[in-house]
Amino acid sequence: MVAFLRMIAFLVAGCVIVPSQANAQHEIRLALFDTVTYPLNVLDQHDRLVGGLLKDFQDAIAREIGATPVYTVYSRRRVEQALTIGEADMVCYFSPQWTEHRDQFMWTISNLPQTERVVVARDKPQFNHFPQQLIGKKIAVRLGYFYPSMSKELAAGKIKRIELTDVPSMFRLVALGGADGLISSEAEIEGYFKNFPEQRDLFALSKTAFSMTNTQCALSRKSAWKIAQINHAIRHIQSTGEQDAMLRRYGLSEK
């Protein structure tokens, strides 16, 4: 009987202690898009990740679940493959709306918002009612991006879509008068002004958001981490005000 009780005590102790120790030593492998720069990702002169909203946010998730964050940069096309085969555990600042393979991943609760605004030259009238005020206008947008809120107007030719591959080209086109405005996310706009601070006073941003997407994190179905763990961490980060503080730190909207 004594031996039996000792065996039970040993098993109970093992169930409590061993997973905790293993969890504390576990890494969470986080994927980053190579096209994402300041303020989402901040790199040093050797292209090493040293800061940014996404690092702050994902470091906080790792802290909450007791994991060590390990970051790897992938091309946009490689991120989904890395998650699918289990090479990476998770990517954040993503959305089921942005992928045709949404069912291959587990999705967290909504977290970091992506807010798009319309930018015009400072001396031109601002647009704040969408899509009505954009009708008859030439608008610079990113090549391959989808804009649901004005898709009918674009299809009917009521709004002229000028596609460009990068944000600096969009700003240059607006400055030269080749487009009446551009549509970009706050993060991309802030990234542009970070690189070209002298340009900030030359442009005006719409007070009304053109669109707002509450992004999510996509978790690999092959990850050892559970979606419930990640969601619990995100809820805590949000409830304490930590997420809002991160957004303010980088000049982004909280909603």
Backbone as CSV, one residue per row, in Angstrom:
resi,resn,N_x,N_y,N_z,CA_x,CA_y,CA_z,C_x,C_y,C_z
1,MET,0.832,-1.202,0.000,0.000,0.000,0.000,0.876,1.264,0.000
2,VAL,1.914,1.286,0.848,2.827,2.430,0.900,3.496,2.651,-0.440
3,ALA,3.939,1.546,-1.038,4.592,1.642,-2.355,3.629,2.214,-3.386
4,PHE,2.361,1.784,-3.306,1.350,2.253,-4.252,1.130,3.756,-4.100
5,LEU,1.042,4.229,-2.833,0.838,5.656,-2.577,2.038,6.467,-3.059
6,ARG,3.243,5.907,-2.863,4.432,6.599,-3.347,4.401,6.749,-4.871
7,MET,3.938,5.676,-5.551,3.861,5.701,-7.009,2.867,6.767,-7.476
8,ILE,1.702,6.854,-6.787,0.698,7.848,-7.140,1.251,9.263,-6.943
9,ALA,1.945,9.469,-5.794,2.528,10.778,-5.509,3.537,11.166,-6.580
10,PHE,4.331,10.192,-7.027,5.329,10.446,-8.065,4.676,10.854,-9.377
11,LEU,3.580,10.133,-9.748,2.888,10.427,-10.988,2.232,11.797,-10.951
12,VAL,1.603,12.136,-9.815,0.962,13.442,-9.677,1.995,14.551,-9.782
13,ALA,3.125,14.365,-9.081,4.190,15.372,-9.136,4.698,15.543,-10.554
14,GLY,4.814,14.438,-11.280,5.294,14.501,-12.658,4.337,15.257,-13.547
15,CYS,3.001,15.043,-13.331,2.007,15.718,-14.152,2.020,17.227,-13.927
16,VAL,2.361,17.638,-12.715,2.340,19.057,-12.406,3.629,19.750,-12.826
17,ILE,4.761,19.116,-12.551,6.042,19.797,-12.710,6.607,19.661,-14.124
18,VAL,6.581,18.481,-14.686,7.280,18.247,-15.949,6.752,19.108,-17.091
19,PRO,5.400,19.184,-17.334,4.942,20.026,-18.423,5.304,21.485,-18.215
20,SER,5.267,21.941,-16.961,5.595,23.333,-16.686,7.035,23.634,-17.070
21,GLN,7.955,22.743,-16.714,9.353,22.944,-17.063,9.547,22.897,-18.572
22,ALA,8.866,21.938,-19.213,9.004,21.807,-20.660,8.460,23.038,-21.358
23,ASN,7.311,23.549,-20.865,6.685,24.703,-21.480,7.565,25.935,-21.371
24,ALA,8.220,26.099,-20.224,9.054,27.264,-19.994,10.252,27.284,-20.940
25,GLN,10.684,26.108,-21.380,11.849,26.019,-22.257,11.462,25.978,-23.728
26,HIS,10.160,25.950,-24.012,9.675,25.779,-25.373,9.808,27.075,-26.170
27,GLU,10.170,26.961,-27.435,10.231,28.104,-28.325,8.916,28.234,-29.083
28,ILE,8.564,29.443,-29.422,7.486,29.662,-30.378,8.107,30.346,-31.586
29,ARG,8.002,29.693,-32.728,8.662,30.153,-33.947,7.718,31.096,-34.692
30,LEU,8.104,32.348,-34.786,7.238,33.387,-35.318,7.719,33.839,-36.690
31,ALA,6.810,33.844,-37.646,7.141,34.241,-39.013,6.882,35.730,-39.198
32,LEU,7.754,36.376,-39.961,7.597,37.779,-40.310,7.624,37.927,-41.827
33,PHE,6.790,38.834,-42.352,6.798,39.126,-43.783,7.988,40.023,-44.124
34,ASP,8.711,39.695,-45.180,9.901,40.477,-45.521,9.567,41.855,-46.074
35,THR,8.313,42.071,-46.468,7.914,43.365,-47.022,7.456,44.338,-45.942
36,VAL,7.350,43.878,-44.717,6.815,44.709,-43.644,7.960,45.430,-42.929
37,THR,7.895,46.766,-42.906,8.958,47.553,-42.286,8.369,48.451,-41.192
38,TYR,9.110,49.498,-40.827,8.663,50.402,-39.775,7.260,50.925,-40.083
39,PRO,6.372,51.026,-39.062,6.587,50.774,-37.633,6.274,49.350,-37.189
40,LEU,5.938,48.480,-38.129,5.612,47.102,-37.744,6.875,46.328,-37.379
41,ASN,7.903,46.463,-38.190,9.198,45.832,-37.906,10.298,46.878,-37.941
42,VAL,11.174,46.851,-36.954,12.324,47.758,-36.918,13.588,46.912,-36.995
43,LEU,14.401,47.163,-38.013,15.628,46.399,-38.238,16.843,47.278,-37.988
44,ASP,17.934,46.667,-37.525,19.165,47.428,-37.350,19.947,47.437,-38.658
45,GLN,21.166,47.984,-38.635,21.957,48.112,-39.861,22.373,46.767,-40.447
46,HIS,22.249,45.710,-39.632,22.573,44.364,-40.114,21.315,43.564,-40.440
47,ASP,20.174,44.263,-40.585,18.884,43.657,-40.900,18.415,42.681,-39.824
48,ARG,18.811,42.933,-38.584,18.336,42.119,-37.470,17.136,42.809,-36.833
49,LEU,16.128,42.025,-36.491,14.923,42.565,-35.875,15.234,43.060,-34.466
50,VAL,14.996,44.340,-34.224,15.298,44.908,-32.907,14.092,45.590,-32.268
51,GLY,12.998,45.707,-32.994,11.830,46.368,-32.422,10.676,46.415,-33.400
52,GLY,9.707,47.274,-33.093,8.534,47.404,-33.944,7.292,46.865,-33.256
53,LEU,6.139,47.269,-33.754,4.860,46.860,-33.158,4.703,45.348,-33.115
54,LEU,5.053,44.663,-34.204,4.849,43.214,-34.244,5.759,42.485,-33.271
55,LYS,6.992,42.942,-33.144,7.893,42.314,-32.171,7.373,42.536,-30.748
56,ASP,6.960,43.768,-30.454,6.444,44.060,-29.119,5.232,43.184,-28.805
57,PHE,4.330,43.094,-29.773,3.089,42.339,-29.564,3.368,40.842,-29.414
58,GLN,4.193,40.299,-30.302,4.457,38.861,-30.250,5.373,38.480,-29.090
59,ASP,6.267,39.395,-28.700,7.056,39.163,-27.488,6.132,39.059,-26.279
60,ALA,5.092,39.905,-26.257,4.131,39.883,-25.146,3.357,38.569,-25.120
61,ILE,2.972,38.066,-26.291,2.288,36.773,-26.349,3.196,35.675,-25.807
62,ALA,4.448,35.672,-26.277,5.414,34.660,-25.822,5.601,34.725,-24.313
63,ARG,5.689,35.938,-23.788,5.844,36.111,-22.337,4.653,35.503,-21.593
64,GLU,3.450,35.741,-22.097,2.242,35.261,-21.423,2.146,33.736,-21.416
65,ILE,2.639,33.082,-22.465,2.544,31.617,-22.527,3.822,30.936,-22.043
66,GLY,4.803,31.731,-21.621,6.042,31.155,-21.098,6.926,30.557,-22.166
67,ALA,6.990,31.210,-23.326,7.789,30.697,-24.442,8.893,31.679,-24.807
68,THR,9.885,31.173,-25.514,10.951,32.011,-26.051,10.640,32.309,-27.515
69,PRO,10.470,33.588,-27.884,10.163,33.899,-29.278,11.380,33.773,-30.179
70,VAL,11.208,33.102,-31.307,12.271,32.966,-32.313,11.696,33.457,-33.638
71,TYR,12.304,34.497,-34.197,11.765,35.132,-35.398,12.524,34.703,-36.651
72,THR,11.751,34.485,-37.726,12.336,34.189,-39.030,11.594,35.013,-40.076
73,VAL,12.343,35.666,-40.950,11.753,36.479,-42.007,11.539,35.617,-43.251
74,TYR,10.337,35.702,-43.803,9.994,34.951,-45.011,9.438,35.907,-46.066
75,SER,9.546,35.517,-47.325,8.832,36.246,-48.363,7.341,36.004,-48.144
76,ARG,6.516,36.910,-48.663,5.070,36.783,-48.451,4.548,35.434,-48.923
77,ARG,5.078,34.931,-50.006,4.607,33.648,-50.538,5.058,32.477,-49.669
78,ARG,6.193,32.638,-48.978,6.739,31.523,-48.189,6.123,31.408,-46.806
79,VAL,5.510,32.482,-46.309,4.964,32.448,-44.952,3.915,31.350,-44.809
80,GLU,2.965,31.306,-45.717,1.884,30.329,-45.611,2.420,28.902,-45.723
81,GLN,3.402,28.707,-46.578,4.003,27.372,-46.704,4.685,26.965,-45.408
82,ALA,5.400,27.910,-44.791,6.096,27.618,-43.542,5.115,27.209,-42.450
83,LEU,3.956,27.849,-42.411,2.932,27.479,-41.426,2.320,26.120,-41.760
84,THR,2.063,25.897,-43.020,1.404,24.656,-43.441,2.237,23.426,-43.105
85,ILE,3.555,23.497,-43.320,4.401,22.327,-43.069,4.916,22.277,-41.631
86,GLY,4.568,23.296,-40.837,4.997,23.295,-39.440,6.388,23.840,-39.215
87,GLU,6.951,24.493,-40.213,8.278,25.098,-40.065,8.214,26.316,-39.146
88,ALA,7.072,27.002,-39.176,6.807,28.134,-38.286,5.527,27.854,-37.512
89,ASP,5.454,28.398,-36.303,4.258,28.201,-35.481,3.168,29.211,-35.795
90,MET,3.553,30.462,-35.993,2.526,31.501,-36.047,3.009,32.732,-36.796
91,VAL,2.053,33.437,-37.399,2.307,34.754,-37.972,1.166,35.656,-37.524
92,CYS,1.495,36.907,-37.191,0.473,37.861,-36.776,0.343,38.975,-37.810
93,TYR,-0.627,39.859,-37.577,-0.959,40.923,-38.515,-1.336,40.325,-39.866
94,PHE,-2.264,39.371,-39.783,-2.720,38.607,-40.940,-4.237,38.526,-40.844
95,SER,-4.900,38.035,-41.856,-6.360,37.942,-41.827,-6.838,36.829,-42.745
96,PRO,-7.909,36.124,-42.367,-8.483,35.111,-43.266,-8.924,35.710,-44.595
97,GLN,-9.206,37.024,-44.599,-9.634,37.687,-45.829,-8.501,37.823,-46.842
98,TRP,-7.264,37.670,-46.377,-6.099,37.931,-47.226,-5.477,36.668,-47.791
99,THR,-6.103,35.525,-47.587,-5.525,34.285,-48.088,-6.609,33.353,-48.610
100,GLU,-6.276,32.615,-49.635,-7.198,31.608,-50.170,-7.095,30.309,-49.386
101,HIS,-6.116,30.220,-48.472,-5.861,28.980,-47.737,-6.229,29.121,-46.258
102,ARG,-7.241,29.925,-45.987,-7.599,30.242,-44.595,-7.906,29.009,-43.760
103,ASP,-8.467,27.962,-44.391,-8.862,26.766,-43.641,-7.664,25.913,-43.203
104,GLN,-6.481,26.212,-43.720,-5.299,25.438,-43.352,-4.698,25.868,-42.021
105,PHE,-5.205,26.995,-41.480,-4.645,27.533,-40.245,-5.725,27.682,-39.181
106,MET,-5.285,27.807,-37.935,-6.188,28.167,-36.845,-6.017,29.663,-36.601
107,TRP,-7.129,30.352,-36.375,-7.105,31.803,-36.285,-7.435,32.277,-34.869
108,THR,-6.650,33.215,-34.388,-6.884,33.761,-33.063,-8.037,34.768,-33.092
109,ILE,-8.360,35.298,-31.931,-9.300,36.404,-31.858,-8.665,37.626,-32.520
110,SER,-9.495,38.590,-32.884,-8.994,39.811,-33.514,-8.096,40.568,-32.553
111,ASN,-7.072,41.208,-33.096,-6.170,41.967,-32.230,-5.737,43.291,-32.860
112,LEU,-4.590,43.338,-33.498,-4.062,44.607,-33.997,-4.871,45.099,-35.200
113,PRO,-5.412,46.320,-35.145,-6.187,46.819,-36.277,-5.296,47.339,-37.393
114,GLN,-5.715,47.075,-38.626,-5.056,47.696,-39.775,-6.019,48.728,-40.336
115,THR,-5.656,49.985,-40.227,-6.510,51.076,-40.678,-5.944,51.694,-41.946
116,GLU,-6.771,51.781,-42.976,-6.370,52.422,-44.233,-6.942,53.838,-44.283
117,ARG,-6.153,54.759,-44.814,-6.611,56.137,-44.991,-6.303,56.612,-46.407
118,VAL,-7.028,57.629,-46.827,-6.787,58.244,-48.130,-5.887,59.457,-47.917
119,VAL,-4.806,59.515,-48.678,-3.824,60.594,-48.560,-3.918,61.481,-49.799
120,VAL,-3.919,62.800,-49.580,-3.932,63.761,-50.688,-2.822,64.775,-50.471
121,ALA,-2.505,65.528,-51.508,-1.564,66.631,-51.358,-2.180,67.661,-50.417
122,ARG,-1.365,68.301,-49.587,-1.849,69.201,-48.547,-2.722,70.323,-49.108
123,ASP,-2.425,70.802,-50.313,-3.170,71.934,-50.874,-4.401,71.516,-51.665
124,LYS,-4.752,70.232,-51.604,-5.928,69.729,-52.311,-7.046,69.406,-51.317
125,PRO,-8.302,69.370,-51.785,-9.417,69.019,-50.894,-9.256,67.604,-50.349
126,GLN,-9.581,67.433,-49.083,-9.492,66.109,-48.474,-10.752,65.301,-48.778
127,PHE,-10.586,63.971,-48.761,-11.712,63.062,-48.937,-12.003,62.395,-47.595
128,ASN,-13.279,62.428,-47.176,-13.649,61.799,-45.914,-14.935,60.988,-46.002
129,HIS,-15.546,60.947,-47.188,-16.765,60.165,-47.373,-16.526,59.188,-48.521
130,PHE,-16.553,57.911,-48.189,-16.164,56.883,-49.162,-17.316,55.916,-49.432
131,PRO,-17.441,55.476,-50.700,-16.583,55.843,-51.856,-17.064,57.074,-52.622
132,GLN,-18.143,57.731,-52.114,-18.772,58.808,-52.884,-17.785,59.862,-53.390
133,GLN,-16.921,60.378,-52.508,-16.021,61.459,-52.906,-14.901,61.002,-53.836
134,LEU,-14.749,59.702,-54.004,-13.692,59.193,-54.889,-14.180,58.988,-56.320
135,ILE,-15.477,59.094,-56.527,-16.037,58.909,-57.874,-15.521,60.015,-58.801
136,GLY,-15.017,59.588,-59.945,-14.456,60.523,-60.909,-13.009,60.878,-60.629
137,LYS,-12.415,60.253,-59.622,-11.041,60.559,-59.241,-10.086,59.450,-59.665
138,LYS,-8.809,59.826,-59.756,-7.739,58.855,-60.013,-7.063,58.559,-58.679
139,ILE,-7.087,57.297,-58.280,-6.584,56.911,-56.962,-5.456,55.899,-57.102
140,ALA,-4.316,56.205,-56.490,-3.178,55.288,-56.505,-3.369,54.206,-55.439
141,VAL,-3.206,52.958,-55.841,-3.372,51.825,-54.929,-2.242,50.833,-55.164
142,ARG,-2.118,49.861,-54.249,-1.083,48.833,-54.399,-1.506,47.785,-55.413
143,LEU,-0.565,47.384,-56.250,-0.802,46.350,-57.252,-1.252,45.050,-56.587
144,GLY,-2.377,44.516,-57.065,-2.869,43.237,-56.565,-3.721,43.315,-55.311
145,TYR,-3.861,44.505,-54.714,-4.662,44.643,-53.501,-6.145,44.756,-53.864
146,PHE,-6.990,44.257,-52.973,-8.440,44.245,-53.186,-9.076,45.275,-52.260
147,TYR,-10.006,46.064,-52.797,-10.655,47.129,-52.027,-12.176,46.926,-52.081
148,PRO,-12.711,46.085,-51.208,-14.138,45.713,-51.261,-15.095,46.897,-51.214
149,SER,-14.765,47.927,-50.431,-15.714,49.028,-50.236,-15.922,49.888,-51.483
150,MET,-15.036,49.754,-52.477,-15.251,50.505,-53.714,-15.130,49.596,-54.944
151,SER,-15.336,48.303,-54.742,-15.173,47.354,-55.852,-16.180,47.597,-56.980
152,LYS,-17.404,47.956,-56.626,-18.426,48.203,-57.665,-18.058,49.425,-58.494
153,GLU,-17.608,50.465,-57.823,-17.241,51.699,-58.523,-16.014,51.481,-59.415
154,LEU,-15.071,50.678,-58.949,-13.896,50.365,-59.758,-14.294,49.554,-60.989
155,ALA,-15.157,48.560,-60.785,-15.591,47.704,-61.892,-16.359,48.500,-62.945
156,ALA,-17.098,49.502,-62.507,-17.894,50.312,-63.433,-17.081,51.452,-64.040
157,GLY,-15.822,51.595,-63.607,-14.983,52.654,-64.140,-15.279,54.023,-63.553
158,LYS,-16.056,54.072,-62.478,-16.393,55.356,-61.848,-15.217,55.915,-61.050
159,ILE,-14.347,55.027,-60.602,-13.110,55.424,-59.926,-11.957,54.838,-60.724
160,LYS,-10.986,55.670,-61.086,-9.843,55.212,-61.863,-8.779,54.665,-60.917
161,ARG,-8.447,53.403,-61.051,-7.450,52.734,-60.215,-6.085,52.783,-60.900
162,ILE,-5.098,53.387,-60.230,-3.735,53.404,-60.743,-2.896,52.505,-59.843
163,GLU,-2.462,51.377,-60.367,-1.754,50.376,-59.563,-0.243,50.606,-59.590
164,LEU,0.336,50.610,-58.398,1.782,50.747,-58.258,2.292,49.680,-57.300
165,THR,3.584,49.386,-57.383,4.118,48.263,-56.601,4.620,48.654,-55.218
166,ASP,4.785,49.961,-54.954,5.329,50.350,-53.653,4.755,51.686,-53.223
167,VAL,4.781,51.935,-51.920,4.193,53.142,-51.342,4.924,54.417,-51.765
168,PRO,6.276,54.467,-51.770,6.944,55.694,-52.221,6.509,56.141,-53.617
169,SER,6.305,55.189,-54.523,5.851,55.538,-55.875,4.459,56.153,-55.844
170,MET,3.620,55.665,-54.936,2.268,56.215,-54.800,2.321,57.667,-54.327
171,PHE,3.174,57.942,-53.338,3.313,59.310,-52.844,3.863,60.232,-53.932
172,ARG,4.849,59.757,-54.679,5.429,60.585,-55.746,4.379,60.934,-56.792
173,LEU,3.532,59.961,-57.133,2.506,60.201,-58.148,1.510,61.259,-57.678
174,VAL,1.110,61.185,-56.422,0.177,62.182,-55.882,0.842,63.554,-55.856
175,ALA,2.099,63.618,-55.448,2.820,64.893,-55.380,2.936,65.541,-56.758
176,LEU,3.083,64.722,-57.790,3.232,65.230,-59.159,1.896,65.521,-59.832
177,GLY,0.781,65.186,-59.155,-0.534,65.439,-59.728,-1.026,64.339,-60.641
178,GLY,-0.321,63.222,-60.674,-0.750,62.117,-61.518,-1.893,61.313,-60.932
179,ALA,-2.177,61.524,-59.663,-3.306,60.883,-58.991,-3.898,61.884,-58.013
180,ASP,-5.205,61.783,-57.785,-5.883,62.704,-56.863,-5.661,62.309,-55.407
181,GLY,-5.292,61.071,-55.185,-5.049,60.597,-53.833,-4.513,59.184,-53.870
182,LEU,-4.141,58.680,-52.712,-3.682,57.302,-52.615,-4.333,56.646,-51.403
183,ILE,-4.431,55.338,-51.441,-4.969,54.574,-50.318,-3.875,53.672,-49.779
184,SER,-3.604,53.795,-48.482,-2.579,52.969,-47.866,-2.893,52.810,-46.381
185,SER,-2.256,51.834,-45.763,-2.470,51.618,-44.331,-1.695,52.647,-43.529
186,GLU,-2.154,52.905,-42.302,-1.441,53.830,-41.429,0.004,53.392,-41.215
187,ALA,0.202,52.084,-41.104,1.563,51.580,-40.876,2.468,51.911,-42.061
188,GLU,1.967,51.723,-43.278,2.766,52.032,-44.464,3.003,53.536,-44.594
189,ILE,1.982,54.318,-44.237,2.115,55.777,-44.302,3.161,56.256,-43.295
190,GLU,3.087,55.744,-42.070,4.067,56.125,-41.054,5.477,55.676,-41.446
191,GLY,5.560,54.516,-42.077,6.854,54.027,-42.559,7.438,54.960,-43.594
192,TYR,6.588,55.481,-44.472,7.059,56.416,-45.500,7.560,57.699,-44.864
193,PHE,6.792,58.247,-43.932,7.198,59.501,-43.283,8.410,59.313,-42.377
194,LYS,8.613,58.110,-41.883,9.824,57.827,-41.104,11.066,57.959,-41.989
195,ASN,10.939,57.445,-43.215,12.065,57.499,-44.154,12.220,58.870,-44.809
196,PHE,11.091,59.599,-44.949,11.123,60.904,-45.609,10.383,61.927,-44.736
197,PRO,10.953,62.274,-43.577,10.254,63.156,-42.638,9.916,64.526,-43.216
198,GLU,10.698,64.989,-44.182,10.440,66.297,-44.776,9.166,66.304,-45.625
199,GLN,8.650,65.120,-45.929,7.456,65.003,-46.759,6.151,65.097,-45.954
200,ARG,6.234,64.945,-44.650,5.014,64.848,-43.833,4.095,66.064,-44.013
201,ASP,4.665,67.254,-44.061,3.854,68.467,-44.161,3.294,68.702,-45.563
202,LEU,3.687,67.870,-46.514,3.217,68.051,-47.889,1.934,67.283,-48.179
203,PHE,1.509,66.440,-47.241,0.349,65.598,-47.461,-0.630,65.687,-46.297
204,ALA,-1.876,65.324,-46.577,-2.914,65.297,-45.534,-3.623,63.940,-45.591
205,LEU,-3.914,63.398,-44.411,-4.595,62.109,-44.296,-6.073,62.330,-44.003
206,SER,-6.912,61.463,-44.556,-8.340,61.553,-44.279,-8.606,61.347,-42.788
207,LYS,-9.516,62.151,-42.235,-9.894,61.974,-40.834,-10.723,60.714,-40.660
208,THR,-11.466,60.368,-41.691,-12.266,59.141,-41.683,-11.444,57.991,-42.241
209,ALA,-11.491,56.853,-41.588,-10.782,55.675,-42.097,-11.450,55.189,-43.382
210,PHE,-10.647,54.869,-44.374,-11.196,54.274,-45.595,-11.665,52.849,-45.311
211,SER,-10.882,52.120,-44.519,-11.262,50.766,-44.099,-10.530,50.430,-42.813
212,MET,-11.058,49.444,-42.103,-10.398,48.988,-40.884,-10.595,47.483,-40.748
213,THR,-9.483,46.769,-40.656,-9.509,45.323,-40.493,-8.857,44.964,-39.170
214,ASN,-9.591,44.250,-38.326,-8.992,43.738,-37.100,-8.214,42.482,-37.475
215,THR,-6.894,42.611,-37.547,-6.087,41.475,-37.971,-6.087,40.375,-36.912
216,GLN,-5.593,39.230,-37.294,-5.519,38.070,-36.408,-4.150,37.422,-36.551
217,CYS,-3.867,36.480,-35.680,-2.678,35.649,-35.826,-3.120,34.294,-36.374
218,ALA,-2.364,33.769,-37.315,-2.622,32.444,-37.866,-1.671,31.447,-37.215
219,LEU,-2.218,30.407,-36.623,-1.421,29.382,-35.937,-1.382,28.122,-36.786
220,SER,-0.195,27.572,-36.961,-0.041,26.343,-37.729,-0.784,25.193,-37.051
221,ARG,-1.435,24.376,-37.839,-2.128,23.202,-37.285,-1.140,22.147,-36.801
222,LYS,0.124,22.315,-37.151,1.158,21.388,-36.690,1.937,21.926,-35.494
223,SER,1.532,23.083,-35.002,2.234,23.677,-33.874,1.912,22.944,-32.575
224,ALA,2.888,22.886,-31.672,2.663,22.301,-30.351,1.850,23.237,-29.463
225,TRP,1.787,24.508,-29.837,1.022,25.478,-29.066,-0.453,25.396,-29.441
226,LYS,-1.313,25.689,-28.494,-2.751,25.570,-28.689,-3.365,26.951,-28.909
227,ILE,-4.402,26.977,-29.735,-5.055,28.248,-30.035,-5.643,28.868,-28.773
228,ALA,-6.103,28.036,-27.830,-6.678,28.556,-26.580,-5.614,29.286,-25.760
229,GLN,-4.380,28.784,-25.767,-3.284,29.442,-25.051,-3.014,30.831,-25.631
230,ILE,-2.962,30.892,-26.961,-2.661,32.152,-27.631,-3.784,33.159,-27.390
231,ASN,-5.035,32.694,-27.511,-6.168,33.590,-27.298,-6.203,34.130,-25.874
232,HIS,-5.889,33.275,-24.911,-5.861,33.709,-23.511,-4.807,34.803,-23.328
233,ALA,-3.654,34.634,-23.962,-2.580,35.627,-23.871,-3.013,36.947,-24.493
234,ILE,-3.636,36.883,-25.670,-4.065,38.102,-26.362,-5.123,38.840,-25.548
235,ARG,-6.064,38.106,-24.979,-7.104,38.750,-24.160,-6.483,39.503,-22.988
236,HIS,-5.473,38.920,-22.376,-4.825,39.573,-21.248,-4.078,40.825,-21.703
237,ILE,-3.384,40.747,-22.829,-2.659,41.890,-23.372,-3.626,43.034,-23.691
238,GLN,-4.810,42.673,-24.181,-5.807,43.690,-24.515,-6.466,44.265,-23.266
239,SER,-6.824,43.418,-22.321,-7.573,43.863,-21.138,-6.745,44.770,-20.233
240,THR,-5.430,44.611,-20.250,-4.557,45.441,-19.415,-4.209,46.777,-20.083
241,GLY,-4.632,46.960,-21.328,-4.305,48.181,-22.054,-2.957,48.150,-22.732
242,GLU,-2.271,47.006,-22.655,-0.929,46.915,-23.233,-0.962,47.043,-24.752
243,GLN,-1.959,46.439,-25.403,-2.038,46.524,-26.857,-2.247,47.974,-27.305
244,ASP,-3.161,48.691,-26.658,-3.410,50.084,-27.026,-2.157,50.937,-26.832
245,ALA,-1.419,50.665,-25.767,-0.185,51.419,-25.512,0.829,51.182,-26.625
246,MET,0.901,49.943,-27.125,1.813,49.637,-28.227,1.435,50.425,-29.482
247,LEU,0.146,50.473,-29.793,-0.309,51.189,-30.980,0.023,52.677,-30.878
248,ARG,-0.230,53.261,-29.711,0.081,54.684,-29.523,1.577,54.947,-29.666
249,ARG,2.394,54.004,-29.182,3.844,54.155,-29.230,4.335,54.346,-30.660
250,TYR,3.646,53.710,-31.613,4.094,53.767,-33.001,3.200,54.665,-33.861
251,GLY,2.366,55.486,-33.218,1.569,56.464,-33.960,0.435,55.874,-34.766
252,LEU,-0.105,54.725,-34.321,-1.185,54.052,-35.039,-2.483,54.153,-34.261
253,SER,-3.606,54.023,-34.985,-4.915,54.127,-34.359,-5.212,52.926,-33.487
254,GLU,-5.935,53.188,-32.393,-6.334,52.091,-31.509,-7.609,51.439,-31.999
255,LYS,-8.366,52.141,-32.839,-9.590,51.557,-33.414,-9.967,52.323,-34.664
